[in-house]
Amino acid sequence: LLRLLNDFVDFARLRSGNIGLDRTEFDVASLAADINRDLAPMLEARGQELRCTASQNKVTIWADRMRLNQIVASLVSNASRYSADGMPVDLELWGEGNRLRVRVVDQGRGMSDEQLETVFEPFDPGQPSSRSENDQNEAGSGLGLVLARGLVRLHGGELSLKSSTGKGTVAEADLPVVLAGEGREAA
């Protein structure tokens, strides 16, 4: 219930332009570890594994850790929710130049072109119809992807989805972040 309330508050703040970024320096691998730890109970309950790949090289960024965690957790949660029990979810995080790349891949039911057109709309009425009976009982605000995209854009990046019905979904976030030691004042 608290998560739903927070989603609504964040949505209202994002729409009104009253949400900011609190940038700190942190390592991308630690973000991956936090996501793995935080979402493990949800994934384990469905017999799913989060296969996480973070850059082998230490990548330290100057960005809003809490908001990046929120973005990635939303993408992984959706991948889990719309995948069958026992199916893995892949998370890849890596630095490329002054950008952070995030990719979440599932082998779930995927989305049609029509669903892809509206998936970033708040409270998308078409979204619940794509859920299985097991998913109908899972509370969701209908704002997860809307918030994720808004927070990615607040960082100056972009979030995109590629999907095919029956073949799963790939969510990709490309965020311009300032790597440690690279002119943080401009951030």
Disulfide bonds with the S-S distance in Angstrom:
none
